[in-house]
């Protein structure tokens, strides 16, 4: 494995671990708040946890684009950008179709 590939893997690992840890902390804190009767605040904190969990793979793709661009690997920049566009399109379509129901 090249030095650049190893660096990319480390950075992606940090992004994924951080996203999961922050999401888990928010969900656990929200659960504790709900047990103590703060239902509105608990729901908001748990929603933040879910959003962080959903955004984590998107952050991984963004980090990959930046790292591939820094390495001047334009093929992977384009391919990874296509993945990012597909993720964004699926989120937009889910929001649009959810409002119609």
N, C-alpha and C positions, 0 to 999 in steps of 0.2 A: 504494500500500500504506500502511495506517495505521501510526502509530508503534507501537501495541500489537502488530500483526501482525509488524512487522519485529523487534521485541524477542523475540517468541515464536520466530520462525524462527532468530534468533541463538542463543537458549538451547537450542533443540532441536538445532541444529548442533553446539554444544559438547558436549551429552550424547552424541550419536551418534559424534562424532569421538573423544571420550574413551573411550567403550566399546570402540570398534574398536581404539584404540591400546593400551589396557590388555590387551585380549584378545590382540592380536598379540604384545605383549611377553611375556605369560605363555606363549603357545604357542611362541615362539622360545626363551625361557629353558628351557622344558621339553624342547624338542628338543636344546638344547645339553647339558642334564643327562643326557639319554638317551645322547648320544654319548660322554659321559665315564663311563658305567656306573652312574649313580645312577637306576636304573629306577623304583624305588618313588616317590622324590621327583619324578622327571620326570613320572610318570603323574599325581600329585596336582596339580602345577603346571599341566599341560596340561588337566586337568579343570576347574581354576579358570578357565582361559582360555576354555574352551567355555561354562561357566556364565555368565561375564561377557558373552560374545557373545550368549547367549540372553536375558539379562536386559536388554540394551541397548534393544531396542524397547519393553519393558515400562516402563523408566524414561522413555522418550520419552512414552508415554501418560500416565504419572503427572505428568510436568512439564506436559503439555498441560492436564490437569484442573486443576492448581493455577493455571496462568496464566489459563485461562478463568474460573475462580472469582474470581480477583483482578480480572478485567475485568468481572465480573458478567454474563457471557454464559452464562446458565443452560441454554440449548438445547444449546450445545456441551459444557457440563459433563456433562449427561445423556448425550448421544451418545458422548462419549469415555469416560465411566464404563461404558457398555454394552460398548464395545470392550475395556476392561480386564477386565470380568467374562467376556467371551468368551475372552480370552487365558488367564485363570486357569482357566476351565472346561476348556479344551482341554488345559492342562498337567495338571490333576487327572485327566481321563479318560485321558490318555496314560499316566500313572503307574499308574492302576488297571488298565487293560487290559494293560499291560506285565507286571504282576505275575501276571496270570492265565495268561500264556503259558508 
